[in-house]
């Protein structure tokens, strides 16, 4: 039986550090979402990951992280 891999969700500190532009925190978030990004980029013709599409998705996620705003009341 294949075991599911357990992924630790990014903490609030990592998310807020990524929002401030910390490269290590951004990499941690991208690493967390990497399996999902790869699965989204699979092309059925070759059953391979489309690296160009994966790069564009990673770029879009980085842009969203930097523009994300947490409202504290």
C-alpha positions in Angstrom: 0.0 0.0 0.0 1.3 3.4 -1.0 1.7 5.8 2.0 0.6 9.4 1.7 3.3 11.9 2.2 2.6 14.4 5.0 3.4 18.0 4.3 3.7 20.6 7.0 1.7 23.7 6.2 3.6 27.0 6.2 3.3 28.8 9.5 2.0 32.4 9.8 5.6 33.5 10.4 6.7 32.0 7.1 3.8 33.5 5.2 4.3 37.0 6.7 8.1 36.8 6.0 7.4 35.8 2.4 5.0 38.8 2.1 7.9 41.0 3.2 10.1 39.5 0.4 12.2 36.9 2.4 13.6 34.6 -0.3 13.9 31.6 2.0 10.2 31.9 3.1 9.1 32.3 -0.5 11.0 29.1 -1.3 9.4 27.2 1.6 5.9 28.2 0.3 6.8 27.2 -3.3 8.2 23.9 -2.0 5.0 23.2 -0.2 2.9 23.8 -3.3 5.4 22.2 -5.7 3.6 18.8 -5.9 0.3 20.5 -6.8 2.0 22.8 -9.3 3.7 19.8 -11.0 0.5 17.9 -11.1 -1.3 20.9 -12.7 1.4 21.1 -15.4 1.3 17.5 -16.6 0.7 17.2 -20.3 -1.1 14.0 -21.3 0.6 13.8 -24.7 4.0 12.9 -23.1 2.9 12.4 -19.5 5.6 14.9 -18.5 5.7 18.1 -16.5 5.5 21.3 -18.7 8.4 23.2 -17.2 7.5 26.5 -18.9 4.0 26.4 -17.5 5.3 25.4 -14.1 7.7 28.4 -14.1 4.8 30.7 -15.0 2.7 29.3 -12.2 5.6 29.7 -9.7 6.1 33.3 -10.9 2.4 34.1 -10.4 2.4 32.6 -6.9 5.5 34.7 -5.9 3.8 37.8 -7.2 0.6 37.0 -5.2 2.6 36.4 -2.1 4.3 39.8 -2.3 1.0 41.5 -3.0 -0.9 39.6 -0.2 -2.2 41.7 2.7 -3.3 40.5 6.0 -5.9 42.8 7.7 -5.6 42.8 11.4 -8.5 44.3 13.3 
